[in-house]
Each structure stands twice: as C-alpha cells, then as structure tokens.
Amino acid sequence: MGSDLKNVIYEWLMNERLLGKTTIELDSKIAANVLKIMKNESISPTDSKRPTNISSAKPDTNSVSIPTSTPTLASSKKLELQSNPELAECSKSVMECKDCELHKGRNNIVFGEGDSKSRLMFIGEAPGAEEDSTGRPFVGSAGKVLTGLLAAIGLKRENVYIANIIKCRPPANRDPLPNEIAACHHWLDKQIEIIKPKIICSLGRHSTHFLLELEIPFNKIRGNIYDYKGVKVVPIFHPAALLYHPAWRVDTEKDFQTLKKLYGEQ
C-alpha cells in the first residue's frame, strides 16, 4: 500500500484527535481497510470500494469503533509533537523506517517523550515489552525507578526529555546488536540536534559507549562528567540494573545529585 494514502489517513486521524475524538464510528468494512492500510497490509479490489470522503461515511449496523491513533505511534505524543514540527516530522519518518529487522516485530515505535526544550535529556538503549505496547519510553518497572530518582531531585518526567538509541523493541528484550544501533542511531542524532540539551544522562553501558566511544568497563566510566559535541554527559547505571543490584542505588543517587547541580547551573 502506498505511503501517500497511509499519510493521508494518519493526518485525518490526528485531526480527529484535535477535535477531541478518541474513537470514530465507521462502517465495519471501511474500518477493516483503514486498519489494514495502517498495518501495511494489502486490500483486495472488492474491499477498496469505499466513499471518497471517509470521514463522512455513516456506520452500518455492524459499525466498528477505531482509535484515532496509528499502530506505530502512541497518540499521547500528538500534542507534544504538534508543538515541535521538527520532532513531528522526524517521528513520521521513524514510523516508516525499515532499516533493520526490528521493524518486523514492533507494535509501536518508541520515539521519545517529554519537554522538547529541556536542558536535560535521558538516553537509554532500547524499548522493552511495556514500551513497545504503549509507544512510550521507560514506563515499565525501570521507568518507575527513573521517575522516583527524578522526584528525589525535584524533577518530573515532563521536565526532561527521554529517548532510546533504538526505537523498536529487540526480541525478548535482548541487547541491541551493533548493526541495529548503526541503522537506528541517526534518529537519536536528529533528536539531540532538535532538542539541543545542555546535559545528557546516558543510562547504562550501551547508551554510554555509543555516545562516548570508550572501550572501558562501565563501572570505571560512571561517576564522571564527559563531553559529547559540547554537551555534558553524565553516565548512570540503567534503572533496570538497580532492580537486580539494589546496592548500586547509592551511587546512582549520588550521580543524580550531580545532575541536579549541573541542571541548576544551566
């Protein structure tokens, strides 16, 4: 199915969201075709006979409610992306990305969320199961740890920007492969370029090694402040690691105090 038609449907769904609609009633056959198109599935010629103005179609007795969002972008991002056209354009491009095999198994891209003008940006490695399900970064158990660490220094998730190197979930939550990072990191580069953070907090070894290109053990990297293209980088244990190594939280809380100090200086 051509991307032009998919983009038209996407824009229409976003417009309906702007009008406050969370679902739209459509004829069951039309609804089925819309969903097929957004999932990149083909439709047969007989199924393609539909009204030219899809938004005016009247539901039949077997009408179906479809959400005003796409399968690959969480609708909660709508207002945030609308306020930053550059990020919105970038996210639409990521939706179409098939540069590596991970796109075949994704339910949602996990583009990123938060304050697109924040001085502080957090970068993890890749989405997990809950992130893939919701399209939001760090919403599982590790996300709760991150939210708590932020609260301890007087910040909320909406005060910062959170993203990952990889935008699609690796199977079984495995580590991202070098070729996947190579195929995907340009999207992160674009996000950093748009957001222009003053401080980046790299979460875990994959994010840190990608940014700093340091081939030394992570426990010798964390606790220090580095530079990435003029941006201060503070490497911190990945929040998920704290679930398995609670003793590491003491050092992590110290690192967050460093973040607090740097944040206050910007």
Protein Blocks (a to p, Z undefined) as FASTA:
>chain_A
ZZklmmmmmmmmmmmmmnopabdcddfklmmmmmmmmnopacdfklmpccfblmlpccdf
kbccddfbdfkbcfklmmmmmmmmklmmmmmmmmmpckbfklmmpfbdcfbgcjfkbfbd
cddfbdcfklmmnopahkbfmlmmmmmmmmmnopafklpccddfblcdcehhiacdfklm
mmmmmmmmmmmmmnopabdcdedjklmmmmnopabdfklmgopacdeehiacdddddfkl
mmmmmmlmmmmmmmmmmmmmmmmmZZ
